[in-house]
Amino acid sequence: MSPEYLYYSCAIIAVILSGLAKGGFAGVGALAMPIMALGVDPVRGAAILLPILILQDAVSVWAFRHSWDRHILTVMLPGMAIGVAIGYFFAAAVSEIAVLGVLGAISTLFGLQRLWVERGGAIVLPSNSADWVGVFFGMASGFTSQIAHAGSPPFQMWVLPKRLPRDMLVGTTAIAFATMNWMKVPAYAALGQFTRANLLATAMLAPFAVMATFAGVTLVRRVDAARFYTLIYVLMVLLGFKLMADALLA
């Protein structure tokens, strides 16, 4: 497959996965960046996906704008901002190969963590853990989100033990990640990634994301969720290993 066809194939698959995640298959979107990185350098791929994520966030925030936890956002958003900044400086200071290796490591760890959780394992924090713990997990969420658009696991580790009502959990998550995605805009702009070519690629791919979002809403009620997620997370681990191997052998 030529580099151009590989890029477009990976990009379309990535935005479809992102759309399915917003349509109800939560967690599937974390596979988007590892697939995108097979066809384009990871920093450029993340920049192409970012405006699509921001558009999708707007719908979630509007839907749950009245249900969110002020304390969680007050604690985690500063940590997320620090994590995004660390991710920016990392991407600016190292080579594309190093970013690829870190993306592979994040993907592998994310997939293994989700497989463990699916089988009943979990890192259980106290529901009243100190705010500095929330800041730390916010930093981890910001870093992994800046590098791989995969900030959910650290966020969930601190927030889920608090057992928020469903709508408040969804609303708090939507606002936190929408805000963090806007934090990443200056970082990617500083990295010189909002080029005409990248924005045109975003515009071309956006319809696939929208269609996939609606498809996710329909399919989520018909698919065997357990087998589906297991397959996704296994693929994530395998892709993570491949990206790390590519980085080591480059």
Contacts in CASP RR format, 6 or more apart in sequence:
PFRMAT RR
TARGET T0000
AUTHOR 0000-0000-0000
METHOD contacts of the structure
MODEL  1
MSPEYLYYSCAIIAVILSGLAKGGFAGVGALAMPIMALGVDPVRGAAILL
PILILQDAVSVWAFRHSWDRHILTVMLPGMAIGVAIGYFFAAAVSEIAVL
GVLGAISTLFGLQRLWVERGGAIVLPSNSADWVGVFFGMASGFTSQIAHA
GSPPFQMWVLPKRLPRDMLVGTTAIAFATMNWMKVPAYAALGQFTRANLL
ATAMLAPFAVMATFAGVTLVRRVDAARFYTLIYVLMVLLGFKLMADALLA
1 9 0 8 1.000
3 39 0 8 1.000
6 38 0 8 1.000
6 39 0 8 1.000
7 39 0 8 1.000
7 40 0 8 1.000
10 35 0 8 1.000
10 36 0 8 1.000
10 37 0 8 1.000
10 38 0 8 1.000
10 39 0 8 1.000
10 40 0 8 1.000
11 36 0 8 1.000
11 39 0 8 1.000
11 40 0 8 1.000
11 45 0 8 1.000
11 48 0 8 1.000
11 201 0 8 1.000
11 205 0 8 1.000
12 205 0 8 1.000
12 208 0 8 1.000
13 35 0 8 1.000
14 31 0 8 1.000
14 32 0 8 1.000
14 33 0 8 1.000
14 35 0 8 1.000
14 36 0 8 1.000
14 49 0 8 1.000
15 32 0 8 1.000
15 49 0 8 1.000
15 52 0 8 1.000
15 205 0 8 1.000
15 206 0 8 1.000
15 208 0 8 1.000
15 209 0 8 1.000
15 212 0 8 1.000
16 208 0 8 1.000
16 209 0 8 1.000
16 212 0 8 1.000
17 28 0 8 1.000
17 29 0 8 1.000
17 31 0 8 1.000
17 32 0 8 1.000
17 35 0 8 1.000
17 212 0 8 1.000
18 29 0 8 1.000
18 32 0 8 1.000
18 49 0 8 1.000
18 52 0 8 1.000
18 53 0 8 1.000
18 56 0 8 1.000
18 209 0 8 1.000
18 212 0 8 1.000
19 29 0 8 1.000
19 56 0 8 1.000
19 209 0 8 1.000
19 210 0 8 1.000
19 212 0 8 1.000
19 213 0 8 1.000
19 216 0 8 1.000
20 28 0 8 1.000
20 29 0 8 1.000
20 212 0 8 1.000
20 213 0 8 1.000
20 215 0 8 1.000
20 216 0 8 1.000
20 219 0 8 1.000
21 27 0 8 1.000
21 28 0 8 1.000
21 29 0 8 1.000
21 30 0 8 1.000
21 32 0 8 1.000
22 56 0 8 1.000
22 59 0 8 1.000
22 60 0 8 1.000
22 209 0 8 1.000
22 213 0 8 1.000
23 212 0 8 1.000
23 213 0 8 1.000
23 214 0 8 1.000
23 215 0 8 1.000
23 216 0 8 1.000
23 217 0 8 1.000
23 220 0 8 1.000
24 216 0 8 1.000
24 217 0 8 1.000
24 220 0 8 1.000
25 216 0 8 1.000
25 219 0 8 1.000
25 220 0 8 1.000
25 228 0 8 1.000
27 114 0 8 1.000
27 152 0 8 1.000
27 229 0 8 1.000
27 232 0 8 1.000
28 229 0 8 1.000
28 232 0 8 1.000
29 149 0 8 1.000
30 107 0 8 1.000
30 110 0 8 1.000
30 111 0 8 1.000
30 148 0 8 1.000
30 149 0 8 1.000
30 150 0 8 1.000
30 152 0 8 1.000
30 236 0 8 1.000
31 107 0 8 1.000
31 232 0 8 1.000
31 235 0 8 1.000
31 236 0 8 1.000
31 239 0 8 1.000
32 49 0 8 1.000
32 149 0 8 1.000
33 42 0 8 1.000
33 45 0 8 1.000
33 46 0 8 1.000
33 49 0 8 1.000
33 103 0 8 1.000
33 107 0 8 1.000
33 148 0 8 1.000
33 149 0 8 1.000
33 150 0 8 1.000
34 103 0 8 1.000
34 104 0 8 1.000
34 107 0 8 1.000
34 148 0 8 1.000
34 236 0 8 1.000
34 239 0 8 1.000
34 240 0 8 1.000
34 243 0 8 1.000
35 239 0 8 1.000
36 42 0 8 1.000
36 45 0 8 1.000
36 46 0 8 1.000
36 48 0 8 1.000
36 49 0 8 1.000
37 45 0 8 1.000
37 100 0 8 1.000
37 103 0 8 1.000
37 104 0 8 1.000
37 243 0 8 1.000
38 239 0 8 1.000
38 242 0 8 1.000
38 243 0 8 1.000
40 48 0 8 1.000
41 96 0 8 1.000
41 99 0 8 1.000
41 100 0 8 1.000
42 96 0 8 1.000
42 99 0 8 1.000
42 100 0 8 1.000
42 103 0 8 1.000
42 147 0 8 1.000
42 148 0 8 1.000
43 91 0 8 1.000
43 96 0 8 1.000
43 99 0 8 1.000
43 188 0 8 1.000
43 191 0 8 1.000
43 193 0 8 1.000
44 193 0 8 1.000
44 198 0 8 1.000
45 198 0 8 1.000
46 146 0 8 1.000
46 147 0 8 1.000
46 148 0 8 1.000
46 149 0 8 1.000
46 188 0 8 1.000
46 193 0 8 1.000
47 188 0 8 1.000
47 191 0 8 1.000
47 193 0 8 1.000
47 194 0 8 1.000
47 198 0 8 1.000
48 198 0 8 1.000
48 201 0 8 1.000
48 202 0 8 1.000
48 205 0 8 1.000
49 149 0 8 1.000
49 202 0 8 1.000
50 149 0 8 1.000
50 181 0 8 1.000
50 184 0 8 1.000
50 185 0 8 1.000
50 188 0 8 1.000
51 199 0 8 1.000
51 202 0 8 1.000
51 206 0 8 1.000
52 202 0 8 1.000
52 205 0 8 1.000
52 206 0 8 1.000
52 209 0 8 1.000
53 149 0 8 1.000
53 181 0 8 1.000
54 178 0 8 1.000
54 181 0 8 1.000
54 182 0 8 1.000
54 185 0 8 1.000
55 206 0 8 1.000
55 209 0 8 1.000
56 209 0 8 1.000
56 213 0 8 1.000
57 174 0 8 1.000
57 177 0 8 1.000
57 178 0 8 1.000
57 181 0 8 1.000
58 178 0 8 1.000
60 170 0 8 1.000
60 171 0 8 1.000
60 174 0 8 1.000
60 178 0 8 1.000
61 171 0 8 1.000
61 174 0 8 1.000
61 175 0 8 1.000
61 178 0 8 1.000
63 174 0 8 1.000
64 167 0 8 1.000
64 170 0 8 1.000
64 171 0 8 1.000
64 174 0 8 1.000
64 175 0 8 1.000
65 171 0 8 1.000
65 175 0 8 1.000
67 165 0 8 1.000
67 167 0 8 1.000
67 168 0 8 1.000
67 170 0 8 1.000
67 171 0 8 1.000
67 172 0 8 1.000
68 168 0 8 1.000
68 171 0 8 1.000
68 172 0 8 1.000
68 174 0 8 1.000
68 175 0 8 1.000
69 162 0 8 1.000
69 164 0 8 1.000
69 168 0 8 1.000
69 172 0 8 1.000
72 159 0 8 1.000
72 162 0 8 1.000
72 164 0 8 1.000
72 172 0 8 1.000
72 176 0 8 1.000
73 172 0 8 1.000
73 175 0 8 1.000
73 176 0 8 1.000
73 179 0 8 1.000
75 131 0 8 1.000
75 134 0 8 1.000
75 135 0 8 1.000
76 134 0 8 1.000
76 135 0 8 1.000
76 137 0 8 1.000
76 138 0 8 1.000
76 141 0 8 1.000
76 155 0 8 1.000
76 158 0 8 1.000
76 159 0 8 1.000
76 176 0 8 1.000
77 176 0 8 1.000
77 179 0 8 1.000
77 180 0 8 1.000
78 135 0 8 1.000
79 134 0 8 1.000
79 135 0 8 1.000
79 136 0 8 1.000
79 138 0 8 1.000
79 139 0 8 1.000
79 141 0 8 1.000
79 142 0 8 1.000
80 138 0 8 1.000
80 139 0 8 1.000
80 141 0 8 1.000
80 142 0 8 1.000
80 145 0 8 1.000
80 176 0 8 1.000
80 179 0 8 1.000
80 180 0 8 1.000
80 183 0 8 1.000
81 142 0 8 1.000
81 180 0 8 1.000
81 183 0 8 1.000
82 135 0 8 1.000
82 138 0 8 1.000
82 139 0 8 1.000
82 142 0 8 1.000
83 138 0 8 1.000
83 139 0 8 1.000
83 140 0 8 1.000
83 141 0 8 1.000
83 142 0 8 1.000
83 143 0 8 1.000
83 146 0 8 1.000
84 142 0 8 1.000
84 143 0 8 1.000
84 145 0 8 1.000
84 146 0 8 1.000
84 180 0 8 1.000
84 183 0 8 1.000
84 184 0 8 1.000
84 187 0 8 1.000
85 187 0 8 1.000
86 139 0 8 1.000
86 142 0 8 1.000
86 143 0 8 1.000
86 146 0 8 1.000
87 142 0 8 1.000
87 143 0 8 1.000
87 146 0 8 1.000
87 147 0 8 1.000
87 187 0 8 1.000
88 146 0 8 1.000
88 187 0 8 1.000
88 190 0 8 1.000
88 191 0 8 1.000
90 99 0 8 1.000
90 102 0 8 1.000
90 143 0 8 1.000
90 147 0 8 1.000
91 99 0 8 1.000
91 146 0 8 1.000
91 147 0 8 1.000
91 187 0 8 1.000
91 191 0 8 1.000
92 190 0 8 1.000
92 191 0 8 1.000
97 247 0 8 1.000
97 250 0 8 1.000
98 247 0 8 1.000
99 147 0 8 1.000
100 243 0 8 1.000
100 246 0 8 1.000
100 247 0 8 1.000
100 250 0 8 1.000
101 243 0 8 1.000
101 244 0 8 1.000
101 246 0 8 1.000
101 247 0 8 1.000
101 248 0 8 1.000
102 147 0 8 1.000
102 148 0 8 1.000
103 147 0 8 1.000
103 148 0 8 1.000
103 240 0 8 1.000
103 243 0 8 1.000
104 148 0 8 1.000
104 239 0 8 1.000
104 240 0 8 1.000
104 241 0 8 1.000
104 242 0 8 1.000
104 243 0 8 1.000
104 244 0 8 1.000
104 247 0 8 1.000
105 240 0 8 1.000
105 244 0 8 1.000
106 144 0 8 1.000
106 147 0 8 1.000
106 148 0 8 1.000
106 150 0 8 1.000
107 148 0 8 1.000
107 150 0 8 1.000
107 236 0 8 1.000
107 237 0 8 1.000
107 239 0 8 1.000
107 240 0 8 1.000
107 243 0 8 1.000
108 236 0 8 1.000
108 237 0 8 1.000
108 240 0 8 1.000
108 241 0 8 1.000
108 244 0 8 1.000
110 144 0 8 1.000
110 148 0 8 1.000
110 150 0 8 1.000
110 153 0 8 1.000
110 236 0 8 1.000
111 233 0 8 1.000
111 234 0 8 1.000
111 236 0 8 1.000
111 237 0 8 1.000
112 233 0 8 1.000
112 237 0 8 1.000
113 153 0 8 1.000
114 153 0 8 1.000
114 229 0 8 1.000
114 233 0 8 1.000
114 236 0 8 1.000
115 230 0 8 1.000
115 233 0 8 1.000
115 234 0 8 1.000
115 237 0 8 1.000
116 122 0 8 1.000
118 226 0 8 1.000
118 229 0 8 1.000
118 230 0 8 1.000
118 233 0 8 1.000
123 157 0 8 1.000
124 161 0 8 1.000
125 133 0 8 1.000
125 157 0 8 1.000
125 158 0 8 1.000
125 161 0 8 1.000
126 161 0 8 1.000
127 161 0 8 1.000
127 162 0 8 1.000
127 163 0 8 1.000
129 158 0 8 1.000
129 161 0 8 1.000
133 158 0 8 1.000
134 158 0 8 1.000
137 154 0 8 1.000
137 155 0 8 1.000
137 157 0 8 1.000
137 158 0 8 1.000
138 154 0 8 1.000
138 155 0 8 1.000
138 158 0 8 1.000
140 151 0 8 1.000
140 154 0 8 1.000
141 151 0 8 1.000
141 152 0 8 1.000
141 153 0 8 1.000
141 154 0 8 1.000
141 155 0 8 1.000
141 180 0 8 1.000
142 151 0 8 1.000
142 154 0 8 1.000
142 180 0 8 1.000
144 150 0 8 1.000
144 151 0 8 1.000
144 153 0 8 1.000
144 154 0 8 1.000
145 151 0 8 1.000
145 177 0 8 1.000
145 180 0 8 1.000
145 181 0 8 1.000
145 184 0 8 1.000
146 184 0 8 1.000
146 187 0 8 1.000
151 177 0 8 1.000
152 177 0 8 1.000
155 173 0 8 1.000
155 176 0 8 1.000
155 177 0 8 1.000
159 169 0 8 1.000
159 172 0 8 1.000
159 173 0 8 1.000
160 169 0 8 1.000
164 172 0 8 1.000
188 194 0 8 1.000
END
